[in-house]
Amino acid sequence: MNRSLKEKLKQNIWITRKCRINASERLLSHARYIEILNVYYSIFVIILSLVSLTEQDNTLSIISLACSIALTISIIYANAAGYRERSLSLKQNYIELQLLLDQLSSIHDENKEIIMSISRQYAEMLKSSENHMPIDLYQLKASGVDADMTLSKKEKYGYYGQLAWRHLWRTILIFLPLAVAIFYFFKR
């Protein structure tokens, strides 16, 4: 099927917009998780410090100090990564892309000059924001919203593998301090 320039542009903008929505949500999820993790680890370090004081345990005090340093570094990293700000930037971008889609819907296929103008605006918007990651496109394909876009076998393995890996790491990071504490107190 031979699609018009307008239809090709419309599909490209739509795909980019959906991928940017996915990327924005992914980054916001990372930001929330890191904030929760930092609070969780802060509480853990405070409890560890209190226990080391009451037990007069020098080894535990050194572990508490090392955990405090690691926590400080992770908070600095989280702030430097700017997940929340990047999410907001992508959100602004996908809102602007929606405006382009609305403009494109209101013109005729024959109006090549306006279509090319919208195409240039689209290119500028692509430059003005960070790009999404392949996992954001895979998420769009996996959602089954567009029948023309499906995950290949390789993409399925990559997508579901990345999801599993992310959940595994999040789970490990939640249970790691508890496992270490339990191990330490049973080993004593």
N, C-alpha and C positions, 0 to 999 in steps of 0.2 A: 504494500500500500504506500502510495506516495503522499506524504503529509505536507501541508503547507508550512512555510517559514513560521507563520504565526503559531501553528499547532506544535511545531518542534520547540519553539521558544517557550511556549506555555508549559509544555511537559518538563523542559529543563528547569524552569523557574519553580514549578510545583515540586519536583524531586529535590531540588536544592533546599527549598523552604522546609519540606518535611524532614530532611536530614539535619538541617539546622535546629529544628524543634527537638529532634532526638538528641542532638549534641548538647543543646542547652539543658535539657532535662538530665542528661548523663552528668554534666559538670555540676549542676545543682545538687544532684544526688551525692556526688563525691564531696562537695562542700559540706553538706549536712552530715555525712558519715564521719568526716574528719573532725568536725566540731564535736559530735557525740563521742568519738574516740578520744579526743583530747580531754574532755570532761571526765570520761571514764578513767583514763590513765592518770589524770590529776588526782582523782579521789583515791585511786590505788596507791599512788606515791605518798599521799598524805597519810593513809592508813599504815603503809609500810614504814614511814618515818616515825609515826607514833609508836608502833610496835617495837622498832629498834631502840627507841628511847626508854620505853618501859622495861624491855628485856635487857637493856645494857649490852646489846649485841653489836660488836664492832663490824662484823662481816655484813650483817643486815644494814648497818648504817652506810657502809660503802656501796652496797647494792642499791640502797635508797638514793644515794648521791648520783650513782650512774644512771638510774632511772630518771631522776630529775633533769639531768643533762640531756638525756635522750628525748625526754618530753619537750624540753625547751627547743631543741633542734627541730623536732617534728612540728611544733607550733610555728616556728619561723618559716619552715618549708611550706606549711599549709598557707600561710599568709602570702608568701612569695608566689606560690602557684596561682593564686587569685581565681580559684574555681568559680566563686560566686560572681565576681566581676565579669569574667569571661562568659558565664552563662547569661548575664544581663546583656552583654554586647551581642551575643548570638540572638537573643530574643528580639532586640531592637532590629537586627538585620532581617529576621524572618517576618517581622511585622512590615518592614519596608518592602520585602519581597511580595507579601500579600497585596500591597498597594499596586505593585507592578502587575500582578495577575489581574487585579480589578481593572486597571487601565487597559490591559491587553484584551480583556473580555468585551470591552465596550467599543472596539474598533473593528473594521471590516478587514478581511484577508487581503484585499487589494491595496490597502493603504501601507505600502512598503516603507515609506519614509518614517511614519510614526512607529512601525514595528522595529525598524532599525534603531530608532531613538530609544525605544524601550530596551532593545538588546544592548545598547551602549550603557544604559543605566544599570542593567543587570550585571554587566561586566565590572562596572565601578563598584557595585555592591559586593561582588565577589572579592574584589581587592580590599574593601574596607573592613572585612571581618576575617577572623581566623577560619580556616576550612574545617569541616567536620572530619571525623575519622571514618575509616571503612566500616567499623562496627555500626555506625549510625545509618549507613546505607543498608547494611545487612538487616538491621532492625526493621527498616522500612520494607524491605523485601519479605522478611519473615512475617510481617503483619498481614500480608496478603491483600492489601488495599488495592493494588493495581495488578490485574491479571497478567499484564505484559512483563511484570517484574517478579521473577521468582529466584530463590537462592539456588545456585548450582550446588552440586554435592560437596565440592571443596569449600564453598562459602558457608554451607551449613555446618560443616565440621569446624571451620574457623570461628563462626559466630557462636555456636553453642559451647565450643571449647573456651572462648574468651569469657562468656557468661559464667561458666562453671568455675573457671580460674578466679574471676573476680569475687564470686561468692565464697570460694574456698579461702582466699586470702582475708576477706572480711571476717569470716568465722574464726580463722586462726588468730587474727589480731585481737579479737574479743576474748578468746579463751587463753591466750598465751600468758598473761600475767597471773591468772588463776592457777594454771598448770605449774608455772615456775614457783609460785608461793607454796602450793601444796607439796611439790617436790622438795623444796627447801626445808619445810617444817617436818616432813617425814624423814628426811635425810639426817637431820640434826640429831 
